[in-house]
Amino acid sequence: MLAIWAALIPVFLLITTGYTLKRIKFPGDELWPPLERLVYFLLFPSLLCANLANADLEGFEVAPVAAAIFASLGLMSVLIIAARKHFGGGPALTSVFQGTVRFNSYVGLAIASELWSAAGAALAAVVVAIMVPATNGFSVLALARFSGNKPPRIRRVLLMIFQNPLILACLLGVILNVTDIGLPPVIGPLIEILGRAALPIGLMCVGAGLQLSAIKDTGRVVTEATLIRLIGMPIFMALFCHLLGVSGLTAKVAILMAALPPASSSFILARQLGGDVVLMASIITVSTLAALLTMPLILPFLW
C-alpha cells in the first residue's frame, strides 16, 4: 500500500500544482491553452513514440489484450447508447459517452511508470497505442451520430481519427519497433527529451483545466457517469482479461488504464463536434477528484 501511495501522491500533487497556478493566475491565464496544445501535439506524441519504439515486446501477445480492450470499450459503448434516454440523449449523451469511454493517459502512464518502472511504462505505451485510436474513433462516431448538429461526412470523421497526433505517434512507434529500426540517431534523443517533459506538464494542464465550480451543479448524470467510468470500466476490463487469458503485468496495466478518469481533451472534442461542454467539464472534474478515492482502493488488487 505504501508503494501505491508513493506512486499516486506525486501524480496528484502535480495536478494540484496546475490547479493552484491557474487559480493564482501565475504566470498568467494565457499560458494554459498553448501549453495544452504543446503537450497534445508534440510532447505526449513524442513520449508515446519513444516508449513504443524502445519497448521490449518479446513474448508479448498483442491480440489477447487488444481483444480485451475492444470488448470492454464495445460493451461500455453499447450500454451507454442503449441507455441514451436515461442520460437525456443528444449532446448530453455524447458527453456521458466520452466521460465513460475515454481515459486520461497522462495519469495512467505516470502511475504505471512509478509502480512498475520501465516494464510498466513500456506496457502502458502499448495499451495506450490500442486504446487511443479506439476511444477516439468511438467518441467521434458517437458525437457525429448524437450531438444534434448536422452529422459530418464520413470522410471528415475518418480524417479526424487518422490525423490525431496521438494515433500517428503510436503508429510511428510501432513501425519503428517491429522493423527493429528503433529511434534514429540525433532525432531519437530529441524525441526522448521532449517525451520526458510530457507527463509533468500534462498533469499540471489537467489540474489547470479542473473547474471546481462545476461540482455544485453535480447531478444524477454526472454522478452516474463518474461511477460507471471509475468502477464499471475496470470491472469490465478485469472480466475480459480473465476470459481472454490476459494475465500478469499486462492485465494489471490494462485494468489500471480502465480505472482512470476521462481525458481532459474530451472537452475540446465536445466543443468541436457539438457535445454538451458544460456537462463534459463537470464529468471530467468530478471524475478526476473521485479518482483520488477510487484508485487507492483498486490498485492494491493490481499490486
C-alpha positions in Angstrom: 0.0 0.0 0.0 2.9 2.4 0.8 4.3 1.8 -2.7 0.9 2.6 -4.2 0.5 5.9 -2.3 4.1 6.7 -3.2 3.1 6.4 -6.9 -0.2 8.2 -6.6 0.8 11.2 -4.4 3.3 12.8 -6.9 0.8 12.4 -9.7 -2.0 14.1 -7.8 0.4 16.8 -6.4 1.3 17.7 -10.0 -2.4 18.0 -10.8 -2.9 20.2 -7.6 0.1 22.3 -8.7 -1.5 23.0 -12.0 -4.8 23.9 -10.4 -3.2 26.2 -7.9 -1.1 28.0 -10.5 -4.2 28.6 -12.7 -6.2 29.9 -9.7 -3.5 32.4 -8.6 -3.0 33.4 -12.3 0.7 32.6 -12.3 2.3 33.2 -14.7 -1.0 34.1 -16.4 -4.2 32.6 -17.8 -2.9 32.9 -21.3 -0.3 30.3 -20.6 -2.5 27.2 -20.4 -4.3 26.9 -23.8 -1.0 27.0 -25.8 0.7 24.7 -23.2 -2.1 22.2 -23.6 -1.7 22.3 -27.4 2.1 21.8 -27.0 1.6 18.7 -24.9 -1.1 17.3 -27.1 0.6 17.9 -30.5 4.3 17.5 -29.6 5.3 16.4 -26.1 2.9 13.5 -25.5 3.2 12.1 -29.0 7.0 12.2 -28.5 6.6 10.2 -25.3 4.3 7.6 -26.9 6.6 7.2 -29.9 9.7 6.8 -27.8 8.2 4.3 -25.4 6.7 2.2 -28.2 9.9 2.3 -30.4 12.0 1.2 -27.4 9.6 -1.3 -25.8 10.8 -4.8 -25.4 7.8 -6.8 -26.7 9.5 -10.2 -27.0 7.0 -12.8 -25.8 4.2 -10.2 -25.6 1.0 -11.2 -27.3 -0.9 -8.1 -28.5 -4.0 -9.9 -29.8 -5.5 -11.0 -26.4 -5.0 -7.7 -24.7 -6.3 -5.8 -27.8 -9.4 -8.1 -27.7 -9.9 -7.4 -24.0 -9.7 -3.7 -24.6 -12.0 -3.6 -27.6 -14.5 -5.9 -25.8 -14.6 -3.7 -22.7 -14.9 -0.5 -24.8 -17.5 -2.1 -27.0 -19.6 -3.3 -24.2 -19.5 0.1 -22.4 -20.4 1.8 -25.6 -23.4 -0.4 -26.3 -24.7 0.0 -22.7 -24.4 3.8 -22.8 -26.1 4.1 -26.2 -28.8 1.7 -25.1 -29.5 3.9 -22.0 -29.5 7.1 -24.1 -33.0 8.1 -23.0 -31.9 7.8 -19.3 -29.0 10.2 -19.9 -31.1 12.7 -21.9 -30.0 11.8 -25.4 -28.4 14.3 -27.8 -25.4 16.3 -26.8 -25.7 15.2 -23.1 -25.4 11.6 -24.2 -22.2 12.3 -26.1 -20.6 13.8 -23.0 -21.6 10.8 -20.9 -20.2 8.6 -23.6 -16.9 10.3 -23.7 -16.8 10.5 -19.9 -17.2 6.7 -19.6 -15.1 5.5 -22.6 -12.1 7.8 -22.8 -9.3 7.8 -20.3 -6.6 10.2 -19.1 -3.4 8.6 -20.4 -1.1 11.2 -18.8 -2.2 10.0 -15.4 -2.1 6.3 -16.4 1.5 6.5 -17.8 2.7 8.4 -14.8 1.3 5.8 -12.3 2.4 2.8 -14.4 5.9 4.2 -14.5 6.0 4.8 -10.8 4.6 1.4 -9.9 6.3 -0.9 -12.4 9.3 1.1 -13.7 10.4 0.7 -17.3 8.4 -2.5 -17.9 5.2 -0.7 -16.7 5.9 2.3 -18.9 6.5 0.1 -22.0 3.3 -1.9 -21.5 1.3 1.2 -20.7 2.5 2.7 -24.0 1.3 -0.5 -25.8 -2.1 -0.3 -24.1 -2.3 3.4 -24.9 -1.5 2.6 -28.6 -4.5 0.3 -28.7 -6.9 2.4 -26.6 -6.2 5.9 -28.1 -7.4 5.0 -31.6 -10.3 3.0 -30.3 -11.6 5.6 -27.8 -11.1 8.5 -30.2 -12.8 6.6 -33.0 -15.8 5.6 -30.9 -16.2 9.1 -29.5 -16.1 10.8 -32.9 -18.7 8.4 -34.2 -20.9 8.9 -31.1 -20.7 12.7 -31.5 -21.3 12.5 -35.2 -24.4 10.5 -34.6 -25.9 12.0 -31.4 -24.6 15.6 -31.0 -27.6 17.2 -32.6 -25.6 19.1 -35.2 -25.7 18.1 -38.8 -23.7 14.8 -38.8 -20.3 15.3 -40.5 -19.5 13.4 -43.6 -17.8 10.0 -43.1 -14.6 11.4 -44.8 -14.4 14.1 -42.1 -14.8 11.6 -39.4 -12.1 9.4 -40.8 -9.8 12.4 -41.2 -10.3 13.4 -37.6 -9.4 9.9 -36.4 -6.3 9.4 -38.6 -5.0 13.0 -38.2 -5.0 12.6 -34.4 -1.3 13.2 -33.3 -1.5 10.5 -30.6 -2.7 7.9 -33.2 0.0 8.9 -35.6 2.7 8.8 -32.9 1.6 5.3 -31.8 1.7 4.1 -35.4 5.2 5.5 -35.9 6.4 4.0 -32.7 5.0 0.6 -33.6 6.6 0.7 -37.0 10.0 1.6 -35.6 9.7 -1.2 -33.1 8.5 -4.1 -35.4 11.1 -3.1 -38.1 13.9 -3.1 -35.5 14.8 0.4 -36.7 14.3 1.9 -33.2 14.7 5.6 -32.6 17.2 7.0 -35.1 20.4 8.9 -34.0 20.1 12.6 -33.2 16.3 12.7 -33.8 15.8 9.8 -31.3 17.4 11.5 -28.3 15.5 14.7 -29.2 12.2 12.7 -29.2 13.1 11.1 -25.8 13.9 14.5 -24.3 10.6 16.0 -25.5 8.8 13.0 -24.1 10.2 13.4 -20.6 8.5 16.8 -20.4 5.1 15.4 -21.4 3.9 13.9 -18.1 4.8 16.7 -15.6 3.5 19.4 -17.9 0.5 17.3 -19.0 -0.5 16.6 -15.4 -0.3 20.3 -14.5 -2.5 21.1 -17.5 -5.0 18.5 -16.2 -5.1 20.4 -12.9 -5.4 23.8 -14.6 -8.4 22.5 -16.6 -10.4 21.4 -13.5 -13.5 23.5 -12.8 -14.4 23.0 -9.2 -17.4 25.4 -9.6 -19.0 22.6 -11.7 -19.2 20.4 -8.5 -22.1 22.5 -7.1 -24.1 21.6 -10.2 -23.3 17.9 -10.0 -26.5 16.0 -10.6 -27.5 12.4 -11.2 -26.0 12.2 -14.7 -22.5 13.4 -13.5 -22.6 11.0 -10.5 -23.6 8.1 -12.6 -21.1 8.8 -15.3 -18.3 9.0 -12.7 -19.3 5.7 -11.1 -19.5 4.0 -14.4 -16.1 5.3 -15.5 -14.2 4.6 -12.3 -15.8 1.4 -11.2 -17.7 -0.1 -14.1 -15.0 0.1 -16.7 -12.2 -1.6 -14.6 -14.6 -4.4 -13.7 -15.3 -4.9 -17.4 -11.6 -4.9 -18.2 -10.8 -7.3 -15.5 -13.6 -9.6 -16.6 -12.5 -9.7 -20.3 -8.8 -10.0 -19.3 -9.7 -13.1 -17.3 -11.9 -14.5 -20.1 -9.3 -13.9 -22.8 -6.3 -15.2 -20.8 -4.6 -11.8 -20.3 -2.6 -12.0 -17.1 0.4 -10.7 -15.2 1.7 -7.2 -15.6 -0.2 -6.8 -18.9 -3.6 -7.3 -17.2 -2.6 -5.0 -14.4 -1.7 -2.2 -16.7 -4.9 -2.7 -18.8 -7.1 -2.6 -15.7 -5.2 0.5 -14.4 -5.9 2.3 -17.6 -9.6 1.3 -17.4 -9.7 2.8 -13.8 -8.6 6.3 -14.9 -10.7 9.4 -15.1 -11.7 10.7 -18.5 -9.2 12.6 -20.7 -9.3 16.4 -20.4 -9.2 16.6 -24.2 -12.7 15.2 -24.2 -13.8 18.8 -23.6 -12.1 20.0 -26.7 -13.8 17.3 -28.8 -17.2 18.1 -27.3 -16.7 21.7 -28.2 -15.7 20.9 -31.8 -18.5 18.5 -32.5 -21.4 19.9 -30.7 -21.4 18.0 -27.4 -22.6 19.3 -24.0 -19.5 21.2 -22.9 -20.8 22.2 -19.5 -21.7 18.6 -18.7 -18.4 17.4 -20.1 -16.4 19.8 -17.9 -18.4 18.6 -14.8 -17.8 14.9 -15.6 -14.1 15.4 -16.1 -13.7 17.5 -12.9 -15.8 15.2 -10.6 -14.3 12.0 -12.0 -10.7 13.3 -11.6 -11.4 14.2 -8.0 -13.2 11.0 -7.3 -10.3 9.0 -8.7 -8.4 10.2 -5.6 -10.6 7.9 -3.6 -11.3 5.0 -6.1 -7.7 4.4 -7.4 -6.2 3.7 -3.9 -9.0 1.1 -3.5 -8.4 -0.6 -6.9 -4.6 -0.5 -7.2 -3.9 -2.9 -4.2 -5.6 -5.6 -6.2 -3.1 -5.0 -9.0 0.0 -4.7 -6.9 
